[in-house]
Amino acid sequence: MRFTLTHMTGYAQPKAEWPAEMKAGRFLYHSIDEVDTTLDLDGGTARLTVRTMTDATVYGSRADGRLLLTTDYGPRGDTWIPLRTVATTW
């Protein structure tokens, strides 16, 4: 499975596309303050949930917002790899 980032719009962006969007200036993060973090382990899966206060400019519009990032991980050998992240609000 290849990593994806699912945006609040529902678009599941491939791993290589998001850094290219940031490099092009379409996503500019001014600050990200962590509010709360939880990690849930369930056998062969892990879920990291992070609530943040984020100041970002996305496609030219700047806004402060409550961003919830949920990342699922799976085992690969002796390590954990991120499988997908979903961004929503809280």
C-alpha positions in Angstrom: 0.0 0.0 0.0 1.3 3.5 -0.9 1.0 6.3 1.6 -1.8 8.9 0.9 -2.8 12.1 2.6 -6.6 12.6 2.5 -7.4 16.3 2.7 -10.6 17.9 4.2 -11.9 18.0 0.6 -11.8 14.2 0.4 -8.9 14.2 -2.1 -6.5 11.3 -1.3 -3.2 12.8 -2.4 -0.3 10.5 -3.3 2.9 10.8 -1.1 5.1 12.5 -3.7 2.5 15.1 -4.7 2.1 16.9 -1.3 5.8 18.0 -0.9 5.7 19.2 -4.5 2.6 21.3 -3.7 4.4 22.8 -0.7 7.6 23.5 -2.7 5.4 25.3 -5.3 4.0 27.5 -2.5 0.4 26.1 -2.6 0.6 25.0 1.0 2.4 27.3 3.4 2.4 26.4 7.1 3.1 29.4 9.3 2.7 27.6 12.6 1.4 24.3 13.9 0.8 24.0 17.7 0.2 20.6 19.1 -2.9 20.5 21.4 -3.3 16.8 22.1 -1.7 13.5 20.9 -2.9 9.9 21.4 -1.6 6.6 20.2 -3.8 3.5 19.9 -2.3 0.1 19.4 -4.4 -2.8 18.3 -2.4 -5.9 17.3 -0.8 -5.3 14.0 -2.0 -1.7 13.6 -1.4 1.6 15.2 -3.2 4.9 15.0 -1.7 8.3 15.9 -4.1 11.1 16.4 -2.9 14.7 16.7 -5.1 17.7 17.3 -3.4 21.0 16.3 -4.0 24.7 16.0 -2.7 25.4 12.5 -2.0 28.7 10.8 -1.7 28.0 7.1 -2.1 29.5 3.6 -3.7 27.0 1.2 -4.0 28.0 -2.4 -3.6 31.7 -1.5 -6.1 31.8 1.4 -4.7 32.2 4.9 -6.6 30.9 7.9 -6.2 29.7 11.5 -7.9 26.4 12.2 -8.3 23.3 14.4 -6.7 20.5 12.4 -7.1 16.8 13.3 -4.5 14.5 11.8 -5.1 10.8 12.0 -2.3 8.5 10.8 -2.6 4.8 10.5 0.6 2.7 10.7 1.4 -0.9 9.8 4.4 -3.2 10.5 7.1 -3.7 8.0 9.8 -6.0 9.4 10.9 -4.5 12.7 9.5 -1.1 12.1 6.2 0.7 11.6 5.4 2.6 8.4 2.8 5.2 7.9 0.0 4.0 5.6 -2.3 7.0 5.4 -3.1 10.3 7.0 -6.6 11.8 7.1 -6.9 15.6 7.8 -10.2 16.8 9.3 -11.2 19.5 11.8 -12.1 19.1 15.5 
